[in-house]
Amino acid sequence: MIGFATVPAAADDAMDSKQLVEKARLSFDRFVTPKDNQAFRDLLKKAMGVFIAPQILKGAFIVGVSGGSGVFVTRDEKTGQWGGPAFYTIGSASFGLQIGGQASEVVFLAMTERGVNALLGSSVKLGADVGMAAGPVGAGVSAATANLSADIVSFARAKGAFAGISLDGAIVKVREGLNEAYYGKKVDPIDILIKRDVKNRQAEELLNAVSKAAYR
């Protein structure tokens, strides 16, 4: 019975991981394209990592808690090439209220090595284990108004509108099952993002989109 049960679960994880990567690419495009999100594009050029959660839902984990899944890609300091993704969950009892309790997209930019390293562990509490700041949004707003000393700068999009929200208190955890399903063996974020021991060609569109936007 155990053997039969694990096969469908693994197949589901494989499908879920691929769908999440594609949704992340589409979500990322919605952050990069609009003219009124110039600050996001400015900060992206300096970012060392990009975390994309294409859908945050109220009650996704338990009643009163918002959450969803996301992917994290990083830039190689020496080559400038983007790699990944690694898979995670993100959940919080607070930021769902800040964005109206609606289904929302969240992207945060890891601006420092400390910000990247925080996400390489199995779990991190944003704002406690690593410094956070809400990204500046709006027409005519530039990255000059952002708190560039923050390790991570967060942005959100709900009902077609952008918002710079604080993710203080949100907990980000590695989704080991999706990482294994996507790459065909057990790997952790360091294997994926730092050592770059594994690759999946299906991620090329996402990585190309991030790379193109980061060097625009």
Secondary structure as GFF3:
##gff-version 3
##sequence-region A 1 216
A	DSSP	alpha_helix	2	32	.	.	.	ID=ss1
A	DSSP	three_ten_helix	35	37	.	.	.	ID=ss2
A	DSSP	alpha_helix	38	44	.	.	.	ID=ss3
A	DSSP	beta_strand	49	58	.	.	.	ID=ss4
A	DSSP	beta_strand	66	75	.	.	.	ID=ss5
A	DSSP	beta_strand	82	92	.	.	.	ID=ss6
A	DSSP	alpha_helix	95	98	.	.	.	ID=ss7
A	DSSP	beta_strand	104	110	.	.	.	ID=ss8
A	DSSP	alpha_helix	113	118	.	.	.	ID=ss9
A	DSSP	beta_strand	123	125	.	.	.	ID=ss10
A	DSSP	beta_strand	132	134	.	.	.	ID=ss11
A	DSSP	three_ten_helix	143	145	.	.	.	ID=ss12
A	DSSP	beta_strand	152	158	.	.	.	ID=ss13
A	DSSP	beta_strand	161	163	.	.	.	ID=ss14
A	DSSP	beta_strand	171	174	.	.	.	ID=ss15
A	DSSP	alpha_helix	176	183	.	.	.	ID=ss16
A	DSSP	alpha_helix	189	189	.	.	.	ID=ss17
A	DSSP	pi_helix	190	194	.	.	.	ID=ss18
A	DSSP	three_ten_helix	201	203	.	.	.	ID=ss19
A	DSSP	alpha_helix	204	214	.	.	.	ID=ss20
###
